[in-house]
Amino acid sequence: IEELEIAGLWHWAVYIALYLSSTLNKRETVLKLLHLHCPSNEEEALQQGEQIKQRIEDMKVLVETAKTAKARAYNQQRLKLLENKLEHSWEYVKSFLINTIGIPEVMIDRALAQRAFYEKQQYPEMRYQFASGDWDGLHRNVINVLMPQCMLHRHWVVSGINKSNVNNVSGNRGRDLSSNDLHMDFLRSFVATLQMKSEVHLISGWDTVGSVLAEYLNIESTIINLTSGETIDLHQLFHRVVALCASLNRLILNHELNHLNDAPINDQIVKLRLICIKEIAAEAKNWYIVLSKECNDIGLHNIEHLEKLVRIPLTIDHRLKALRMLESTHFKNAILDQTL
């Protein structure tokens, strides 16, 4: 195995490792070889393979068009070197590992995730964690990396509840939440999968930030669909928003942002989580305000009650919007009283 590694034939070393008598040693040796030799950037490695293929095609043309025997022999030698290099490319090595000697692809994905972790390439790491079923690792990266990326780098729009009040609750603070956003697509996909897997797998810390984020994204998707004409029980949606506000309050009061029960984290990550929770709370409060008006429940007349529910002050934009809605409701009621 060591001799094959030194010769650059580490994939054949994996083949030899499969004949070790001890099952434990066999597995550990294969994993060690994969972790050491899998590329740090698979996409770049595949691109290099494609470039070698193109150079081989070009060299074949030079061999055929060589005007002298010496030039032809020289080009044939270069062609042989390129073909040998292609046999060591990641595309061929990966095909050999999976299709020829039967290494499970999940083991390769885990090795690629580990290499991405060493190289501090967080997004490829999440992709391979998803592919290999490393739900704990994916959950950690979603909360520490992807959630701040999505919550802090996108512009917010106050989502409407239905067509009748869309003029009251639609803001002009950025693009529509329903527009295409690659990072948000990844976040929704990963969180939806983690939520489903949490029912059958123990994911460390899922019942803290992860579950709250999942419910927030589910409510947001429901509201986005409402603006497109879909009907839903607003009272049920309202109670979901109230429960979300209570969960946000619990996160802050119980200091559950400080850990995911799997590893200690630094202060910077805790601060990012707190900012994200405040962003979520600001949007949840707006839903609360609009839905309480639509459902005629837990009156809009007391904004302080809403602040106490979540224990995070209303943002200026949301406070002004709530006051405008109160003013509009007051004038409507005054006109109705005069009419009666």
Secondary structure, 3 states (H helix, E strand, C coil): CHHHHHCCCHHHHHHHHCCCCCHHHHHHHHHHHHHHHCCCCHHHHHHHHHHHHHHHHHHHHHHHHCCCHHHHHHHHHHHHHHHHHHHCCHHHHHHHHHHHCCCCHHHHHHHHHHHHHHCCCHHHHHHHHHHHCCHHHHHHHHHHHHHHHHHHHCCCCCCCCCCCCHHHHCCCCCCCCCCCCHHHHHHHHHHHHHHHHCCCCCCCCHHHHHHHHHHHHHHHHHHHHHHCCCCCCHHHHHHHHHHHHHHHHHHHHCCHHHCCCCCCCCHHHHHHHHHHHHHHHHHHHHHHHHHHHHHCCCCCCCHHHHHHHHCCCCCHHHHHHHHHHHHHHHHHHHHHHHHC
